[in-house]
């Protein structure tokens, strides 16, 4: 009994010594402060960790029978699980990336996602003028992520939530976390395992992206070289028995007008070449859905659009089936 009391006394003395040590106190306070500040992050992502989300996308191989391709308008605007309810596919993935363009490396990677054993291989391409520009330096999130060191991608896959929690925050971020009513905008991003990033944003300027792209298209136009590359892939895929759908992702009326007049995109010519190459073009309603920033669809409208797109593709495939059985 005396030995037990001695052990306890020794433990408490040791603990008291640690508490008196300034280094230990500083370390404890730093950890507590980090945990407190991290918990104040106003717009916490939902679903997967963003870092894990992107790292996992790059690891996909031979795992789908239908794949969405495109830039951020496809990333946020197409929900695979919604189309799954209409279409006879085992697995649909959203392989879109922010600021993306149709370079060969990206289209090769998208093709590699298709399961060789799938009977109904399909690629669904979101054709925005931005995705048809040319980036000599390989700019775009897909290329940037591909060039990330393998070690960093490994840690992002396995420890993404920890990294996300400790992402740097400004004093303004902390203040808005303490007083949410002071934040001019509120954004909720839901990162899904099928590659869709569902976004709900309140308080943004609905023409914010229009202003940005007005300046963008003064310096960069739709490239004939990129268009020709797309057609080469559409032709090759079609000859391999892969169905290729194309559509322009919906956006706001002002963005539609800007792209029609300033981007250098000739829709009529593109659609003609696309169908001649073996692709199937889908004419969607471009302005029937709400865009929270002048470019990207709000999550509810992304679901509504995905429903409409699923119905369109289902109708095309039904007609195709009728033709084949005649």
C-alpha positions as CSV (number, residue, x, y, z in Angstrom):
1,X,0.0,0.0,0.0
2,X,2.9,2.4,0.9
3,X,4.5,1.5,-2.4
4,X,1.3,2.4,-4.3
5,X,1.1,5.8,-2.5
6,X,4.7,6.5,-3.3
7,X,4.1,5.7,-7.0
8,X,1.1,8.1,-7.1
9,X,3.1,10.8,-5.4
10,X,5.9,10.4,-7.8
11,X,3.5,10.6,-10.8
12,X,1.9,13.8,-9.5
13,X,5.3,15.3,-8.8
14,X,6.3,14.5,-12.4
15,X,3.1,16.0,-13.7
16,X,3.5,19.1,-11.7
17,X,7.0,19.4,-13.0
18,X,5.7,19.2,-16.6
19,X,3.1,21.8,-16.0
20,X,5.7,24.2,-14.6
21,X,7.9,23.7,-17.7
22,X,7.2,26.5,-20.1
23,X,7.9,24.5,-23.2
24,X,5.3,21.9,-22.2
25,X,2.8,24.6,-21.4
26,X,3.4,26.3,-24.7
27,X,3.0,23.0,-26.6
28,X,-0.2,22.2,-24.8
29,X,-1.6,25.7,-25.5
30,X,-0.6,25.5,-29.1
31,X,-2.4,22.2,-29.6
32,X,-5.5,23.4,-27.9
33,X,-5.5,26.7,-29.9
34,X,-5.0,24.8,-33.2
35,X,-7.9,22.5,-32.4
36,X,-10.1,25.4,-31.4
37,X,-9.3,27.5,-34.5
38,X,-9.7,24.5,-36.8
39,X,-13.1,23.8,-35.4
40,X,-14.1,27.4,-36.3
41,X,-13.7,26.9,-40.0
42,X,-16.9,28.3,-41.4
43,X,-17.3,26.4,-44.6
44,X,-16.2,23.0,-43.7
45,X,-16.2,20.5,-46.6
46,X,-18.6,17.6,-46.4
47,X,-18.2,14.0,-47.6
48,X,-14.6,13.2,-48.6
49,X,-11.6,15.3,-47.7
50,X,-10.9,17.5,-50.7
51,X,-7.2,16.4,-50.8
52,X,-8.3,12.7,-50.6
53,X,-11.0,13.4,-53.3
54,X,-8.5,14.7,-55.8
55,X,-5.8,12.1,-55.0
56,X,-8.3,9.3,-55.3
57,X,-9.6,10.5,-58.7
58,X,-6.1,10.2,-60.1
59,X,-5.9,6.6,-59.0
60,X,-9.1,5.4,-60.8
61,X,-8.4,2.8,-63.4
62,X,-10.6,0.4,-65.4
63,X,-13.5,0.9,-62.9
64,X,-16.4,2.5,-64.8
65,X,-18.6,1.9,-67.8
66,X,-19.6,5.6,-68.1
67,X,-17.4,8.6,-67.5
68,X,-18.1,12.4,-67.5
69,X,-15.3,14.5,-68.9
70,X,-14.9,18.3,-68.6
71,X,-14.0,21.3,-66.5
72,X,-15.5,22.7,-63.3
73,X,-18.9,23.2,-64.9
74,X,-19.1,19.4,-65.3
75,X,-17.4,18.8,-62.0
76,X,-20.1,20.7,-60.1
77,X,-23.0,20.3,-62.5
78,X,-23.3,16.5,-63.2
79,X,-24.4,14.0,-60.5
80,X,-23.6,10.4,-61.5
81,X,-25.9,8.9,-58.9
82,X,-28.8,10.8,-60.5
83,X,-28.1,9.5,-64.0
84,X,-27.6,6.0,-62.6
85,X,-31.3,5.9,-61.9
86,X,-32.1,6.3,-65.6
87,X,-29.3,4.5,-67.4
88,X,-28.2,0.9,-67.6
89,X,-24.7,1.4,-66.3
90,X,-22.9,-0.4,-63.5
91,X,-20.8,2.5,-62.5
92,X,-20.8,6.2,-63.6
93,X,-18.0,8.5,-62.6
94,X,-17.4,12.3,-62.8
95,X,-13.8,12.7,-64.0
96,X,-14.0,16.5,-64.4
97,X,-11.4,18.9,-62.9
98,X,-11.3,22.7,-62.3
99,X,-9.8,24.9,-65.1
100,X,-9.5,21.7,-67.2
101,X,-9.0,21.5,-70.9
102,X,-9.0,18.7,-73.5
103,X,-5.4,17.9,-73.7
104,X,-4.2,14.4,-74.8
105,X,-3.0,13.4,-71.4
106,X,-6.4,14.1,-69.9
107,X,-8.4,12.2,-72.6
108,X,-6.0,9.2,-72.4
109,X,-6.6,9.1,-68.6
110,X,-10.3,9.3,-69.0
111,X,-10.2,6.4,-71.5
112,X,-8.2,4.3,-69.0
113,X,-11.1,4.6,-66.5
114,X,-13.3,2.4,-68.7
115,X,-13.7,-1.2,-67.6
116,X,-12.5,-3.4,-70.5
117,X,-15.2,-5.9,-69.6
118,X,-18.0,-3.4,-69.7
119,X,-20.6,-4.0,-72.5
120,X,-21.7,-0.4,-72.7
121,X,-18.6,1.8,-72.6
122,X,-19.6,5.5,-72.7
123,X,-17.8,8.8,-72.4
124,X,-19.9,11.9,-71.8
125,X,-18.0,15.1,-72.7
126,X,-19.0,18.5,-71.3
127,X,-17.9,21.0,-74.0
128,X,-17.4,24.5,-72.6
129,X,-15.4,27.0,-74.6
130,X,-12.9,27.2,-71.8
131,X,-12.1,23.5,-72.1
132,X,-11.4,24.0,-75.9
133,X,-8.7,26.6,-75.4
134,X,-5.0,25.7,-75.6
135,X,-2.6,25.8,-72.7
136,X,1.0,25.6,-73.8
137,X,2.3,25.3,-70.2
138,X,-0.1,22.4,-69.4
139,X,-2.2,24.6,-67.0
140,X,-5.3,23.1,-65.5
141,X,-6.0,21.2,-62.3
142,X,-5.7,17.7,-63.8
143,X,-2.1,18.4,-65.1
144,X,-1.2,20.2,-61.8
145,X,-2.3,17.2,-59.8
146,X,-0.6,14.7,-62.1
147,X,2.6,16.6,-61.5
148,X,2.3,16.4,-57.7
149,X,5.0,14.1,-56.3
150,X,3.9,10.6,-55.6
151,X,4.7,10.8,-51.9
152,X,2.5,13.9,-51.5
153,X,-0.4,12.1,-53.3
154,X,0.0,9.1,-51.0
155,X,-0.3,11.3,-47.9
156,X,-3.2,13.2,-49.4
157,X,-5.0,9.9,-50.0
158,X,-4.5,8.5,-46.5
159,X,-4.2,11.6,-44.3
160,X,-6.3,14.2,-46.3
161,X,-8.7,15.0,-43.4
162,X,-5.8,15.9,-41.1
163,X,-4.2,18.2,-43.7
164,X,-7.6,19.8,-44.4
165,X,-8.2,20.4,-40.7
166,X,-4.9,22.2,-40.3
167,X,-5.1,24.3,-43.5
168,X,-4.0,27.8,-42.8
169,X,-6.7,30.3,-41.7
170,X,-6.5,34.1,-41.7
171,X,-7.7,36.2,-38.8
172,X,-10.7,37.1,-41.0
173,X,-11.6,33.4,-41.3
174,X,-11.4,33.0,-37.5
175,X,-13.6,36.0,-37.0
176,X,-16.2,34.8,-39.4
177,X,-16.1,31.4,-37.7
178,X,-16.9,33.1,-34.4
179,X,-19.5,35.4,-36.0
180,X,-21.0,33.6,-39.0
181,X,-23.4,36.5,-39.7
182,X,-20.3,38.7,-40.7
183,X,-19.5,36.4,-43.6
184,X,-20.6,37.9,-47.0
185,X,-20.9,34.4,-48.5
186,X,-21.5,30.9,-47.2
187,X,-20.3,27.9,-49.2
188,X,-20.9,24.2,-48.6
189,X,-19.0,21.7,-50.8
190,X,-19.9,18.1,-50.7
191,X,-17.1,15.9,-52.2
192,X,-18.6,12.6,-53.3
193,X,-16.8,9.3,-54.0
194,X,-18.1,9.2,-57.5
195,X,-16.3,12.4,-58.4
196,X,-19.1,14.9,-58.2
197,X,-18.5,18.1,-56.1
198,X,-21.9,19.4,-55.1
199,X,-21.8,23.1,-54.2
200,X,-24.3,25.2,-52.4
201,X,-23.4,28.9,-52.1
202,X,-25.3,31.8,-50.7
203,X,-24.4,35.5,-51.2
204,X,-22.1,35.3,-54.2
205,X,-22.2,37.8,-57.1
206,X,-24.2,35.9,-59.8
207,X,-22.0,37.4,-62.5
208,X,-18.7,37.0,-60.8
209,X,-17.4,34.4,-63.2
210,X,-18.7,36.4,-66.2
211,X,-16.5,39.3,-65.3
212,X,-13.5,37.0,-65.0
213,X,-14.1,35.2,-68.3
214,X,-14.7,38.5,-70.1
215,X,-11.0,39.3,-69.4
216,X,-10.0,35.7,-70.0
217,X,-11.3,35.5,-73.5
218,X,-9.5,38.7,-74.5
219,X,-6.2,36.8,-74.2
220,X,-7.3,33.2,-74.9
221,X,-9.7,31.8,-77.5
222,X,-11.0,28.4,-78.5
223,X,-8.2,26.7,-80.3
224,X,-8.6,24.9,-83.6
225,X,-5.7,22.6,-82.4
226,X,-7.7,21.6,-79.3
227,X,-10.9,21.1,-81.3
228,X,-9.0,18.9,-83.9
229,X,-7.5,16.8,-81.0
230,X,-11.0,16.3,-79.5
231,X,-12.3,15.1,-82.9
232,X,-9.4,12.7,-83.3
233,X,-10.3,11.1,-79.9
234,X,-14.0,11.1,-80.6
235,X,-13.4,9.3,-83.9
236,X,-11.0,6.8,-82.4
237,X,-13.3,6.0,-79.5
238,X,-16.3,5.6,-81.8
239,X,-14.4,3.1,-83.9
240,X,-13.5,1.2,-80.8
241,X,-17.3,0.8,-80.0
242,X,-17.2,3.4,-77.2
243,X,-20.3,5.7,-77.3
244,X,-19.3,9.4,-77.0
245,X,-21.9,12.0,-76.0
246,X,-21.3,15.7,-76.1
247,X,-23.2,18.6,-74.5
248,X,-22.5,22.2,-73.4
249,X,-22.8,22.5,-69.6
250,X,-25.6,24.9,-68.6
251,X,-24.7,28.3,-67.1
252,X,-26.2,31.7,-66.7
253,X,-27.6,33.8,-69.7
254,X,-24.8,36.4,-69.5
255,X,-22.1,33.6,-69.7
256,X,-23.9,32.0,-72.7
257,X,-23.9,35.4,-74.5
258,X,-20.3,36.0,-73.6
259,X,-19.2,32.6,-74.9
260,X,-21.2,33.1,-78.1
261,X,-19.7,36.4,-78.9
262,X,-16.2,36.5,-77.3
263,X,-14.8,33.0,-76.9
264,X,-14.3,32.1,-80.6
265,X,-16.5,29.0,-80.2
266,X,-18.4,28.1,-83.3
267,X,-21.1,25.7,-82.0
268,X,-22.6,24.8,-85.4
269,X,-19.2,23.9,-86.8
270,X,-18.2,22.0,-83.7
271,X,-21.4,19.9,-83.5
272,X,-21.1,19.0,-87.2
273,X,-17.5,17.8,-86.8
274,X,-18.4,16.0,-83.6
275,X,-21.3,14.0,-85.1
276,X,-19.2,13.3,-88.3
277,X,-16.6,11.8,-86.0
278,X,-19.2,9.4,-84.6
279,X,-20.2,11.4,-81.5
280,X,-23.8,11.9,-80.3
281,X,-24.7,15.5,-79.6
282,X,-27.2,16.5,-76.9
283,X,-28.9,19.9,-77.1
284,X,-29.5,20.9,-73.5
285,X,-31.3,24.0,-72.2
286,X,-28.3,26.2,-71.3
287,X,-30.1,28.8,-69.1
288,X,-32.8,26.8,-67.4
289,X,-30.8,26.2,-64.2
290,X,-29.5,28.5,-61.4
291,X,-25.8,29.3,-61.4
292,X,-24.6,30.7,-58.1
293,X,-21.6,32.6,-59.6
294,X,-22.4,33.1,-63.2
295,X,-20.8,29.8,-64.3
296,X,-21.4,26.8,-61.9
297,X,-24.7,25.2,-61.0
298,X,-26.1,25.2,-57.5
299,X,-26.4,21.7,-56.1
300,X,-30.2,21.5,-56.4
301,X,-30.0,22.6,-60.0
302,X,-27.2,20.2,-60.8
303,X,-29.5,17.4,-59.6
304,X,-32.3,18.8,-61.8
305,X,-30.0,19.1,-64.8
306,X,-28.6,15.6,-64.2
307,X,-32.2,14.3,-64.2
308,X,-32.9,16.0,-67.5
309,X,-29.6,14.8,-69.0
310,X,-30.3,11.2,-67.9
311,X,-33.7,11.3,-69.6
312,X,-32.2,12.6,-72.8
313,X,-29.5,9.9,-72.9
314,X,-32.1,7.3,-72.1
315,X,-34.3,8.4,-75.0
316,X,-31.3,8.3,-77.4
317,X,-30.4,4.8,-76.3
318,X,-34.0,3.6,-76.5
319,X,-34.2,4.9,-80.1
320,X,-30.9,3.2,-80.8
321,X,-32.1,-0.1,-79.4
322,X,-35.3,0.1,-81.6
323,X,-33.1,0.7,-84.7
324,X,-30.9,-2.3,-83.8
325,X,-33.8,-4.6,-83.4
326,X,-35.5,-3.8,-86.7
